[in-house]
Amino acid sequence: MSNIYWYVPLNFAALSRTDMHRYLSCTKPGGHAELAGLEIHVYSDDSTPTEENAFKKIITVINDAYVKMGRPQSTGSGMKQHLEQASFVDVKVTGVEKPYSP
């Protein structure tokens, strides 16, 4: 089963390079693939959350745990690199900021 889909969506991807090749194999030449990943970091426009902020601390602990498990968060640039290594062309990355409140 290869090269059968024109459009392949994949949400919250945590894919390796091998997975990208599998993903590519079911996308027709000239087809479209869309990945949506979730990268969690705490940023602030006004530097309100300090290093002592509880939410920032727990996000850091979670991110460190993913790294220790050998599955760091998928980043836009990382997914782009994997897609390009799997022969995808014209890869675009779009970031969206999501607000959190106390």
Secondary structure, 3 states (H helix, E strand, C coil): CCCCEEEEEEECCCCCHHHHHHHHHCEEEEEEEEEECCCCCCCCCCCCCCCCCHHHHHHHHHHHHHHHCCCCCCCHHHHHHHHHHCCCCCCCCCCCCCCCCC
